[in-house]
Amino acid sequence: MAAGSKRVKRDKIPLRGSSKPAYSRNYSGPFRKTPDRLLGMGLIRFYQLTLSSFIGNSCRHIPTCSEYGYESVARHGLWAGGWMTLFRVARCGPGGTSGLDPVPEMLEGRYHWWMPWRYFRLGQKAA
């Protein structure tokens, strides 16, 4: 491990039919289980189980873009989490950012549903 890098702690969840905890890559904290969140999380999980293996593990961020999307939709809903995920994937391309980029636990008051372009600033590094 490189100097200054930190390990990302994985959430422990028990497997079905087993009391032994397993590590989950996706967010397993508390969130409101509304239909839009469950739909968004289901689509991301479907991508992780099917298409992700064809693309490969080439994300430049920690957590990966699909893990980020899963957590952002779970915490902030499909609209805000979807925009945050879209802008995160855009930052992952050539010339984009890299490194640790966690999902914010709470959004500031300046983030409104009618101004989705403001979500782009969430992952930018301070100058």
DSSP file with accessible surface (Angstrom, degrees, kcal/mol):
  #  RESIDUE AA STRUCTURE BP1 BP2  ACC     N-H-->O    O-->H-N    N-H-->O    O-->H-N    TCO  KAPPA ALPHA  PHI   PSI    X-CA   Y-CA   Z-CA
    1    1 A M              0   0  156      0, 0.0     3,-0.1     0, 0.0     6,-0.0   0.000 360.0 360.0 360.0 139.6    0.0    0.0    0.0
    2    2 A A    >   -     0   0   74      1,-0.1     3,-1.6     2,-0.1     2,-0.1  -0.286 360.0 -90.2 -73.7 155.6    1.3    3.5   -0.9
    3    3 A A  T 3  S+     0   0  108      1,-0.2    -1,-0.1     3,-0.0     3,-0.1  -0.417 111.7  17.4 -65.4 135.6    2.3    6.0    1.8
    4    4 A G  T 3  S+     0   0   81      1,-0.3    -1,-0.2    -2,-0.1     2,-0.2   0.338  94.7 123.1  86.7  -9.9   -0.6    8.2    2.8
    5    5 A S    <   -     0   0   55     -3,-1.6     2,-0.4     1,-0.0    -1,-0.3  -0.595  47.6-150.0 -86.0 150.7   -3.3    5.9    1.3
    6    6 A K        -     0   0  179     -2,-0.2     2,-0.3    -3,-0.1    -4,-0.1  -0.897  14.3-116.7-119.5 150.1   -6.1    4.6    3.5
    7    7 A R        -     0   0  205     -2,-0.4     2,-0.5     1,-0.0     0, 0.0  -0.624  28.1-124.3 -81.8 143.2   -8.1    1.5    3.3
    8    8 A V        -     0   0   62     -2,-0.3     2,-0.4     1,-0.0    -1,-0.0  -0.763  24.4-128.6 -88.6 125.4  -11.8    1.8    2.7
    9    9 A K        -     0   0  182     -2,-0.5     2,-0.3     1,-0.0    -1,-0.0  -0.587  21.1-145.7 -76.4 129.3  -13.8    0.1    5.5
   10   10 A R        -     0   0   95     -2,-0.4     2,-0.2     1,-0.0    15,-0.1  -0.716  18.3-112.1 -94.5 145.7  -16.4   -2.3    4.1
   11   11 A D  E     -A   24   0A  57     13,-0.8    13,-2.3    -2,-0.3     2,-0.5  -0.560  27.3-132.8 -75.3 139.5  -19.8   -2.8    5.8
   12   12 A K  E     +A   23   0A 129     -2,-0.2    11,-0.2    11,-0.2    -1,-0.0  -0.826  31.4 169.0 -95.8 126.2  -20.3   -6.2    7.4
   13   13 A I  E     -A   22   0A  65      9,-2.8     9,-3.6    -2,-0.5     2,-0.2  -0.991  34.9-112.6-132.6 142.8  -23.6   -7.9    6.6
   14   14 A P  E     -A   21   0A  91      0, 0.0     2,-0.1     0, 0.0     5,-0.1  -0.496  30.2-121.3 -75.3 143.7  -24.6  -11.5    7.3
   15   15 A L    >   -     0   0  104      5,-1.3     3,-1.9    -2,-0.2     2,-0.1  -0.457  41.4 -85.4 -74.2 156.2  -25.1  -13.8    4.4
   16   16 A R  T 3  S+     0   0  251      1,-0.3    -1,-0.1    -2,-0.1     3,-0.1  -0.425 115.3   9.6 -64.2 132.7  -28.5  -15.5    4.0
   17   17 A G  T 3  S+     0   0   96      1,-0.2     2,-0.3    -2,-0.1    -1,-0.3   0.616 117.3  89.4  76.0  10.6  -28.7  -18.7    6.1
   18   18 A S    <   -     0   0   53     -3,-1.9    -1,-0.2     2,-0.1     0, 0.0  -0.995  60.9-155.7-140.7 144.5  -25.4  -17.8    7.8
   19   19 A S        +     0   0  119     -2,-0.3    -1,-0.1    -5,-0.1    -3,-0.1   0.523  69.9 103.5 -93.3  -6.8  -24.4  -15.9   10.9
   20   20 A K  S    S-     0   0  154      1,-0.1    -5,-1.3    -5,-0.1     2,-0.1  -0.623  75.6-125.3 -77.1 124.4  -20.9  -15.2    9.6
   21   21 A P  E     -A   14   0A  64      0, 0.0     2,-0.3     0, 0.0    -2,-0.1  -0.432  23.9-161.4 -72.9 145.8  -20.7  -11.6    8.4
   22   22 A A  E     -A   13   0A  25     -9,-3.6    -9,-2.8    -2,-0.1     2,-0.4  -0.841  23.9-105.7-118.5 160.2  -19.6  -10.9    4.8
   23   23 A Y  E     -A   12   0A 152     -2,-0.3     2,-0.4   -11,-0.2   -11,-0.2  -0.734  29.6-155.6 -91.0 135.1  -18.3   -7.7    3.3
   24   24 A S  E     -A   11   0A  25    -13,-2.3   -13,-0.8    -2,-0.4     4,-0.1  -0.894  13.1-157.7-109.7 136.6  -20.5   -5.7    1.1
   25   25 A R  S    S+     0   0  116     -2,-0.4     2,-0.2   -15,-0.1    -1,-0.1   0.759  75.9  71.2 -79.5 -26.2  -19.2   -3.3   -1.5
   26   26 A N  S    S-     0   0   10      1,-0.1   -15,-0.2   -15,-0.1    -2,-0.1  -0.516  99.5 -83.4 -93.5 161.9  -22.5   -1.4   -1.6
   27   27 A Y        +     0   0   34     40,-0.3    -1,-0.1    -2,-0.2    -2,-0.1  -0.357  42.1 172.7 -62.6 129.6  -24.0    0.9    1.0
   28   28 A S        +     0   0   51     -4,-0.1    -1,-0.1    -2,-0.1     3,-0.1   0.128  38.9 115.2-126.3  19.5  -25.9   -1.0    3.6
   29   29 A G  S    S-     0   0   21      1,-0.2     2,-0.1   -18,-0.0   -18,-0.0  -0.136  77.9 -65.9 -78.6-178.3  -26.7    1.9    6.0
   30   30 A P        +     0   0  118      0, 0.0     2,-0.3     0, 0.0    -1,-0.2  -0.448  63.0 152.0 -73.9 140.7  -30.1    3.2    6.9
   31   31 A F        -     0   0   42     -2,-0.1     2,-0.4    -3,-0.1    44,-0.1  -0.970  50.5 -91.4-159.5 157.9  -32.2    4.9    4.1
   32   32 A R        -     0   0  167     42,-0.3     2,-1.6    -2,-0.3     5,-0.1  -0.634  34.6-139.3 -74.9 128.6  -35.8    5.5    3.2
   33   33 A K        +     0   0  141     -2,-0.4    -1,-0.1     4,-0.1    41,-0.0  -0.525  39.5 160.4 -91.8  73.5  -37.0    2.6    1.0
   34   34 A T     >  -     0   0   34     -2,-1.6     4,-2.5     1,-0.1     5,-0.2  -0.541  52.6-109.0 -89.7 158.9  -39.1    4.6   -1.5
   35   35 A P  H  > S+     0   0  111      0, 0.0     4,-2.4     0, 0.0     5,-0.2   0.876 117.2  51.6 -58.1 -39.1  -40.0    3.2   -4.9
   36   36 A D  H  > S+     0   0   65      2,-0.2     4,-2.5     1,-0.2     5,-0.2   0.916 111.6  46.8 -66.8 -39.8  -37.7    5.6   -6.8
   37   37 A R  H  > S+     0   0   25      2,-0.2     4,-2.8     1,-0.2     5,-0.2   0.929 112.9  48.7 -65.9 -43.9  -34.7    4.7   -4.6
   38   38 A L  H  X S+     0   0   86     -4,-2.5     4,-2.3     2,-0.2    -2,-0.2   0.895 112.1  49.7 -65.0 -37.0  -35.4    1.0   -4.9
   39   39 A L  H  X S+     0   0  103     -4,-2.4     4,-2.4    -5,-0.2    -2,-0.2   0.949 113.5  45.3 -64.7 -49.0  -35.7    1.3   -8.7
   40   40 A G  H  X S+     0   0    3     -4,-2.5     4,-2.2     1,-0.2    -2,-0.2   0.922 114.9  47.0 -61.4 -44.2  -32.5    3.3   -9.0
   41   41 A M  H  X S+     0   0   10     -4,-2.8     4,-2.6     1,-0.2    -1,-0.2   0.886 111.2  53.0 -66.4 -35.8  -30.6    0.9   -6.7
   42   42 A G  H  X S+     0   0   41     -4,-2.3     4,-2.4    -5,-0.2    -2,-0.2   0.902 108.5  49.4 -65.6 -40.8  -32.0   -2.1   -8.6
   43   43 A L  H  X S+     0   0  110     -4,-2.4     4,-2.2     2,-0.2    -2,-0.2   0.916 112.9  46.9 -64.8 -40.9  -30.8   -0.7  -11.9
   44   44 A I  H  X S+     0   0   28     -4,-2.2     4,-2.5     2,-0.2    -2,-0.2   0.921 112.6  49.3 -67.7 -40.4  -27.3    0.0  -10.6
   45   45 A R  H  X S+     0   0   99     -4,-2.6     4,-2.1     2,-0.2    -2,-0.2   0.899 108.9  53.2 -65.8 -37.7  -27.2   -3.5   -9.0
   46   46 A F  H  X S+     0   0  131     -4,-2.4     4,-1.6     1,-0.2     5,-0.4   0.931 109.6  48.9 -60.7 -43.9  -28.3   -5.0  -12.3
   47   47 A Y  H  <>S+     0   0   73     -4,-2.2     5,-2.6     1,-0.2     6,-0.3   0.922 110.0  51.9 -60.2 -44.4  -25.5   -3.2  -14.0
   48   48 A Q  H  <5S+     0   0   17     -4,-2.5    -1,-0.2     1,-0.2    -2,-0.2   0.878 113.9  42.8 -61.7 -37.9  -23.0   -4.5  -11.4
   49   49 A L  H  <5S+     0   0  114     -4,-2.1    -1,-0.2    -5,-0.2    -2,-0.2   0.713 130.9  17.0 -82.9 -21.0  -24.1   -8.1  -11.8
   50   50 A T  T ><5S+     0   0   46     -4,-1.6     3,-0.6    -3,-0.2     4,-0.4   0.760 128.6  26.6-115.9 -71.0  -24.2   -8.1  -15.7
   51   51 A L  T >>5S+     0   0   92     -5,-0.4     4,-1.4     1,-0.2     3,-1.0   0.760 104.7  73.6 -75.4 -26.2  -22.6   -5.3  -17.7
   52   52 A S  H 3><S+     0   0   28     -5,-2.6     4,-2.3     1,-0.3    -1,-0.2   0.849  90.9  58.3 -60.3 -33.2  -19.8   -4.4  -15.2
   53   53 A S  H <4 S+     0   0   92     -3,-0.6    -1,-0.3    -6,-0.3    -2,-0.2   0.798 105.1  50.8 -69.3 -26.5  -17.8   -7.6  -15.9
   54   54 A F  H <4 S+     0   0  175     -3,-1.0    -1,-0.2    -4,-0.4    -2,-0.2   0.829 112.9  45.1 -77.0 -32.7  -17.6   -6.7  -19.7
   55   55 A I  H  < S-     0   0  103     -4,-1.4    -2,-0.2     1,-0.1    -1,-0.1   0.857 103.4-145.2 -80.1 -36.9  -16.3   -3.1  -19.0
   56   56 A G     <  -     0   0   36     -4,-2.3     2,-1.3    -5,-0.2    -1,-0.1  -0.181  30.7 -59.6  94.0 170.3  -13.8   -4.2  -16.3
   57   57 A N  S    S+     0   0  141      1,-0.2    -1,-0.1    -4,-0.1    -4,-0.0  -0.690  77.5 131.7 -93.2  87.2  -12.5   -2.5  -13.2
   58   58 A S        +     0   0   89     -2,-1.3     2,-0.2     2,-0.0    -1,-0.2   0.120  22.2 136.3-125.5  21.4  -11.1    0.7  -14.5
   59   59 A C        -     0   0   36      1,-0.1     5,-0.1    -3,-0.1    34,-0.1  -0.500  42.9-153.7 -74.4 141.3  -12.6    3.4  -12.2
   60   60 A R        +     0   0   96     -2,-0.2    39,-2.2    32,-0.1     2,-0.3   0.388  69.8  71.9 -93.2  -1.3  -10.2    6.0  -11.1
   61   61 A H  E    S-b   99   0B   6     37,-0.2    39,-0.2     2,-0.1     4,-0.1  -0.754  81.5-106.3-114.4 162.5  -12.0    6.8   -7.8
   62   62 A I  E    S+b  100   0B  82     37,-2.0    39,-2.5    -2,-0.3     2,-0.2  -0.998 107.2  35.0-123.2 124.1  -12.7    5.1   -4.5
   63   63 A P  S    S-     0   0   20      0, 0.0    38,-0.1     0, 0.0    -1,-0.1   0.649 109.0-111.5 -69.8 166.0  -15.5    4.0   -4.2
   64   64 A T     >  -     0   0   23     -2,-0.2     4,-2.8     1,-0.1     5,-0.2  -0.107  29.6-102.0 -62.9 166.5  -16.0    2.9   -7.7
   65   65 A C  H  > S+     0   0   19      1,-0.2     4,-2.4     2,-0.2     5,-0.2   0.882 122.0  48.6 -62.0 -38.8  -18.6    4.8   -9.8
   66   66 A S  H  > S+     0   0   18      2,-0.2     4,-2.4     1,-0.2    -1,-0.2   0.900 112.4  48.2 -71.4 -36.6  -21.3    2.1   -9.4
   67   67 A E  H  > S+     0   0   11      2,-0.2     4,-2.4     1,-0.2   -40,-0.3   0.911 112.4  50.2 -65.3 -40.6  -20.8    1.9   -5.7
   68   68 A Y  H  X S+     0   0    1     -4,-2.8     4,-2.8     2,-0.2     5,-0.2   0.920 111.4  48.5 -61.2 -45.6  -21.0    5.7   -5.6
   69   69 A G  H  X S+     0   0    0     -4,-2.4     4,-2.4    -5,-0.2     5,-0.3   0.913 110.3  50.9 -62.8 -42.7  -24.2    5.7   -7.6
   70   70 A Y  H  X S+     0   0   42     -4,-2.4     4,-2.1     1,-0.2    -2,-0.2   0.942 115.3  42.3 -60.0 -47.5  -25.7    3.0   -5.4
   71   71 A E  H  X S+     0   0   37     -4,-2.4     4,-2.6     2,-0.2     5,-0.3   0.898 113.2  51.3 -69.8 -39.8  -25.0    5.0   -2.2
   72   72 A S  H  X S+     0   0    0     -4,-2.8     4,-2.7    -5,-0.2     5,-0.3   0.907 112.2  46.5 -66.9 -38.2  -26.0    8.4   -3.6
   73   73 A V  H  X S+     0   0    3     -4,-2.4     4,-1.7     8,-0.3    -1,-0.2   0.915 113.5  49.8 -68.2 -40.2  -29.3    7.1   -4.8
   74   74 A A  H  < S+     0   0    0     -4,-2.1   -42,-0.3    -5,-0.3    -2,-0.2   0.922 120.3  35.2 -63.9 -41.9  -29.9    5.3   -1.4
   75   75 A R  H  < S+     0   0   61     -4,-2.6    -2,-0.2    -5,-0.1    -1,-0.2   0.881 133.0  21.8 -80.5 -40.6  -29.0    8.5    0.6
   76   76 A H  H  X S-     0   0   33     -4,-2.7     4,-0.5     1,-0.3    -3,-0.2   0.397 105.7-108.8-116.7   1.0  -30.4   11.3   -1.6
   77   77 A G  H  X  -     0   0    5     -4,-1.7     4,-1.8    -5,-0.3     5,-0.3  -0.137  41.5 -67.5  93.2 170.2  -33.1    9.7   -3.9
   78   78 A L  H  > S+     0   0   61      3,-0.2     4,-1.9     2,-0.2     5,-0.2   0.891 126.5  48.5 -68.5 -40.3  -33.2    8.9   -7.6
   79   79 A W  H  > S+     0   0  134      2,-0.2     4,-1.9     3,-0.2     5,-0.2   0.989 122.0  30.1 -67.2 -59.4  -33.2   12.6   -8.8
   80   80 A A  H  X S+     0   0    9     -4,-0.5     4,-2.5     1,-0.2     5,-0.2   0.934 124.4  48.1 -67.1 -44.8  -30.3   14.0   -6.8
   81   81 A G  H  X S+     0   0    0     -4,-1.8     4,-2.3    -9,-0.2    -8,-0.3   0.866 109.7  53.5 -65.1 -34.5  -28.4   10.7   -6.6
   82   82 A G  H  X S+     0   0   30     -4,-1.9     4,-2.5    -5,-0.3    -1,-0.2   0.916 110.7  45.5 -65.7 -43.4  -28.9   10.1  -10.4
   83   83 A W  H  X S+     0   0   72     -4,-1.9     4,-2.5     2,-0.2     5,-0.2   0.912 112.6  51.3 -65.3 -41.5  -27.4   13.6  -11.2
   84   84 A M  H  X S+     0   0    1     -4,-2.5     4,-1.9     1,-0.2    -2,-0.2   0.915 112.5  46.7 -62.0 -40.6  -24.5   13.0   -8.7
   85   85 A T  H  X S+     0   0   25     -4,-2.3     4,-2.6     2,-0.2     5,-0.2   0.918 110.5  52.0 -67.3 -43.6  -23.8    9.6  -10.4
   86   86 A L  H  X S+     0   0   99     -4,-2.5     4,-1.9     1,-0.2    -2,-0.2   0.941 112.9  44.4 -59.2 -45.7  -24.0   11.0  -13.9
   87   87 A F  H  X S+     0   0   35     -4,-2.5     4,-1.8     1,-0.2    -1,-0.2   0.842 110.9  55.0 -70.7 -30.4  -21.5   13.8  -13.1
   88   88 A R  H  X S+     0   0    0     -4,-1.9     4,-0.9    -5,-0.2    -2,-0.2   0.933 108.1  48.2 -67.1 -43.0  -19.3   11.3  -11.2
   89   89 A V  H >< S+     0   0   81     -4,-2.6     3,-0.6     1,-0.2     4,-0.4   0.900 109.8  53.7 -64.1 -36.0  -19.1    9.1  -14.3
   90   90 A A  H >< S+     0   0   67     -4,-1.9     3,-0.9     1,-0.2    -1,-0.2   0.875 107.4  50.7 -66.4 -35.1  -18.3   12.1  -16.4
   91   91 A R  H 3< S+     0   0   12     -4,-1.8     6,-0.7     1,-0.2    -1,-0.2   0.662  99.1  68.2 -74.3 -15.0  -15.4   13.0  -14.0
   92   92 A C  T << S+     0   0   22     -4,-0.9    -1,-0.2    -3,-0.6    -2,-0.2   0.616  84.7  90.2 -81.9 -11.6  -14.0    9.5  -14.3
   93   93 A G  S X  S-     0   0   26     -3,-0.9     3,-2.0    -4,-0.4    -3,-0.0   0.018  96.1 -50.1 -76.3-174.5  -13.0    9.9  -18.0
   94   94 A P  T 3  S+     0   0  138      0, 0.0    -1,-0.2     0, 0.0     3,-0.1  -0.320 129.5  16.7 -58.9 135.6   -9.7   11.0  -19.5
   95   95 A G  T 3  S+     0   0   85      1,-0.2    -2,-0.1    -3,-0.1    -3,-0.1   0.500 104.1 120.3  79.5   3.2   -8.6   14.3  -17.9
   96   96 A G    <   -     0   0   24     -3,-2.0    -1,-0.2     1,-0.2    -4,-0.2  -0.110  67.7 -79.6 -87.9-169.9  -10.9   13.9  -15.0
   97   97 A T        -     0   0   37     -6,-0.7     2,-0.3    -3,-0.1    -1,-0.2  -0.289  40.7-170.3 -85.0 173.1  -10.3   13.6  -11.3
   98   98 A S        +     0   0   62      2,-0.1   -37,-0.2    -2,-0.1     2,-0.2  -0.954  36.7  54.2-153.6 169.4   -9.2   10.6   -9.3
   99   99 A G  E    S-b   61   0B  31    -39,-2.2   -37,-2.0    -2,-0.3     2,-0.4  -0.612  93.2  -4.5 104.7-161.6   -8.8    9.5   -5.7
  100  100 A L  E     +b   62   0B 106    -39,-0.2    -2,-0.1    -2,-0.2   -39,-0.0  -0.567  58.7 163.5 -75.6 124.8  -11.1    9.4   -2.7
  101  101 A D        -     0   0   12    -39,-2.5    -1,-0.1    -2,-0.4    -2,-0.1  -0.666  15.3-172.6-143.2  79.0  -14.5   10.9   -3.6
  102  102 A P        -     0   0   81      0, 0.0   -34,-0.0     0, 0.0     3,-0.0  -0.330  32.2-101.5 -76.3 159.9  -17.1    9.8   -1.0
  103  103 A V        -     0   0    7      1,-0.1     2,-0.1    -2,-0.0   -34,-0.0  -0.617  43.4-111.6 -75.0 131.3  -20.8   10.5   -1.2
  104  104 A P        -     0   0   35      0, 0.0     3,-0.1     0, 0.0    -1,-0.1  -0.441  16.3-142.0 -65.6 139.5  -21.8   13.5    1.0
  105  105 A E  S    S+     0   0  149      1,-0.2     2,-0.4    -2,-0.1    -2,-0.0   0.899  85.8  18.6 -68.9 -41.6  -23.9   12.4    4.0
  106  106 A M  S    S-     0   0  160     -3,-0.0     2,-0.3   -30,-0.0    -1,-0.2  -0.978  78.4-129.9-129.1 145.3  -26.1   15.6    3.8
  107  107 A L        -     0   0   50     -2,-0.4    -2,-0.0    -3,-0.1     0, 0.0  -0.729  28.3-115.3 -93.0 142.7  -26.6   18.0    0.9
  108  108 A E    >   -     0   0  119     -2,-0.3     3,-1.4     1,-0.1    -1,-0.1  -0.217  30.9-103.3 -68.3 166.9  -26.2   21.7    1.6
  109  109 A G  T 3  S+     0   0   66      1,-0.3    -1,-0.1     3,-0.0    -2,-0.0   0.667 113.8  70.1 -68.1 -15.7  -29.2   24.1    1.2
  110  110 A R  T 3  S+     0   0   94      8,-0.0     2,-0.8     2,-0.0    -1,-0.3   0.576  76.9  91.5 -82.1  -5.8  -28.0   25.4   -2.2
  111  111 A Y    <   +     0   0   23     -3,-1.4     2,-0.3     7,-0.1    -4,-0.1  -0.807  56.6 170.0 -92.3 109.9  -28.7   22.0   -3.9
  112  112 A H    >   -     0   0   65     -2,-0.8     3,-1.6     3,-0.3     6,-0.2  -0.867  44.7-118.4-119.2 157.1  -32.3   22.2   -5.3
  113  113 A W  T 3  S+     0   0  175     -2,-0.3    -1,-0.1     1,-0.3    -2,-0.0   0.804 113.4  55.8 -65.5 -28.8  -34.1   19.8   -7.7
  114  114 A W  T 3  S+     0   0  132      1,-0.2    -1,-0.3     2,-0.1     3,-0.1   0.485 104.7  55.7 -85.2   0.9  -34.5   22.5  -10.3
  115  115 A M    X   +     0   0   32     -3,-1.6     3,-1.4     1,-0.1    -3,-0.3  -0.545  59.3 157.3-126.5  66.7  -30.7   23.2  -10.4
  116  116 A P  G >   +     0   0   21      0, 0.0     3,-1.5     0, 0.0     4,-0.3   0.758  64.1  73.0 -68.0 -20.4  -29.2   19.8  -11.3
  117  117 A W  G >  S+     0   0  163      1,-0.3     3,-1.2     2,-0.2     4,-0.3   0.748  84.1  69.4 -66.4 -18.9  -26.0   21.4  -12.7
  118  118 A R  G X  S+     0   0   77     -3,-1.4     3,-1.0     1,-0.2     4,-0.3   0.750  83.5  70.6 -70.2 -22.1  -24.9   22.3   -9.1
  119  119 A Y  G X  S+     0   0    8     -3,-1.5     3,-1.2    -4,-0.3     4,-0.4   0.727  83.3  72.8 -66.8 -18.8  -24.4   18.6   -8.3
  120  120 A F  G X  S+     0   0   76     -3,-1.2     3,-0.7    -4,-0.3     4,-0.2   0.850  89.6  59.1 -63.9 -31.2  -21.3   18.7  -10.6
  121  121 A R  G X  S+     0   0  147     -3,-1.0     3,-0.8    -4,-0.3    -1,-0.2   0.629  82.8  84.8 -74.5 -13.0  -19.4   20.7   -8.0
  122  122 A L  G <  S+     0   0   41     -3,-1.2    -1,-0.2    -4,-0.3    -2,-0.1   0.869  96.1  37.1 -60.6 -38.1  -19.7   18.0   -5.4
  123  123 A G  G <  S+     0   0    4     -3,-0.7    -1,-0.2    -4,-0.4     2,-0.2   0.469  88.9 113.7 -97.3  -0.1  -16.7   16.0   -6.5
  124  124 A Q    <   -     0   0   79     -3,-0.8     2,-0.2    -4,-0.2     3,-0.0  -0.491  67.4-120.6 -76.3 140.3  -14.4   18.8   -7.5
  125  125 A K        -     0   0  118     -2,-0.2     2,-0.2     1,-0.1    -1,-0.1  -0.486  31.1-102.9 -75.7 147.0  -11.3   19.2   -5.5
  126  126 A A              0   0  102     -2,-0.2    -1,-0.1     1,-0.1     0, 0.0  -0.487 360.0 360.0 -69.8 138.9  -10.7   22.6   -3.8
  127  127 A A              0   0  154     -2,-0.2    -1,-0.1    -3,-0.0    -3,-0.0  -0.200 360.0 360.0 -76.2 360.0   -8.2   24.7   -5.6
